[in-house]
Amino acid sequence: QVQLVESGGGLVQPGGSLRLSCAASGTFFRLSAMGWYRQAPGKQRELVAVITTRGSTNYTDSVKGRFTISRDNAKNTVYLQMNSLKPEDTAVYYCNAKPIFGGTHWGQGTQVTVSS
């Protein structure tokens, strides 16, 4: 059974930093593209960043230069380093896994609030 567990969210002031982690169970991790999505109140869920099985990355324009996605296959964990946070980054952040053999899996989400 696939499980994704996010951690690292919280309250931070504008300009601050947070690092989100997503720990994955199972043996599928190395065979999955991993992504971070976010959903703000009243808005649709959007893709923030993705990292492929080979380590290629892609980001939504609003976070380029501020966020970095990385993965540690030995620890079955994907990270999202978020710097220079802005109030508009406030959202619930979700981890997502897309195995190459099909399907998609979601974590439970972690709240990130950027406020002074």
N, C-alpha and C positions, 0 to 999 in steps of 0.2 A: 504494500500500500504506500502511495506517495504522500509524504507530508512535507510542507514548507512552513517554517516557523520564523517569523520576522522579529527583530528586536532593534533597539537603538533609537526609537522615536522619542519625542519629548518636546518641551518648550524651550525655545532659544530666541535670543534677541536678533533683530535685523543685523546682518553682517557676520553673524556667528556661523558655526559649523556643527554638523552632526554626521555620524557614520551609521548607516543602517546595515544590518546583517540579515541574511536569510539562510538558515540551515536546512538542508534537504536530507530526508531519509531515503533509503532505497539505493539501488545500484544504477539508477537512470541518469544521475547528475552529469556525468561526463558526456553523455549522449544527448544533452539538452541545451538548447539555447535558453538563456536565462534573462529575464527582464524585470524591470521595475516600472510599475504603473502608479498613478495617483488619481485620486478623486476628491475634488473639493466640493463643499456643500452646494447643491443645486447645479452641479456640472457633471458632464460625462467623464467616465474614466478615460485617462489618456496615457499613452506610452511615454515614459520619461527617458529610459535608456535600455539598451539591449546589448548582450554580449553573446557571441556565437560559441560553438564548441571549440573553435580554433582561436578564440580570443579577439576576434574583430568586434569593434564597438560602434554603436550609433546612438545619437542623442537627439531629443527634440530641441528645436532652436533656442527655446527660452532658458535652457540649462547649460548650453554649450559653454565651455570655459569655466564653469563653476562646479559641475558635478562630474564625478568619475566612477564608472562601474568597473568592477574587477571580480575575478573569481579565483578560488583556491580549490582545485579539484581534489587535493589530498584531504581537505576538510569538508568537502561537499557543501561549500559555502560561497555565496555571492554577496558582494558588498556594494554599497552606494555611498561614496564620500561626497558630502554636500557642503560646499563652502559658499561664502558670501550670500547667505540665505536672505530671501526677501519675504515680505508678508504674503505675496502671491504664491509662494511655495507651500503655504499652509494647505494640508490635505491629509487624507489617509493614504499611506503608501503601501502598495501590494507587491509582493514577489510573485513572479510567474515563471513556470517552466514549460517548455515545449520540446518534448522528446522527439528525436528524429524519426521515431517509429509511429508518431501520431499522438493526438490528445493534447490537452493543456491542463495545467494544475495551478491552483492559487493558494496563497497563504491567507491568513486571517486579517492581515493588515496591521499597520502601526501608525499611530497619529503623530504627525509633525505639525507643530504650531510655531509660527514665527511672529513674535509680537514683542513690543516694548512694554 
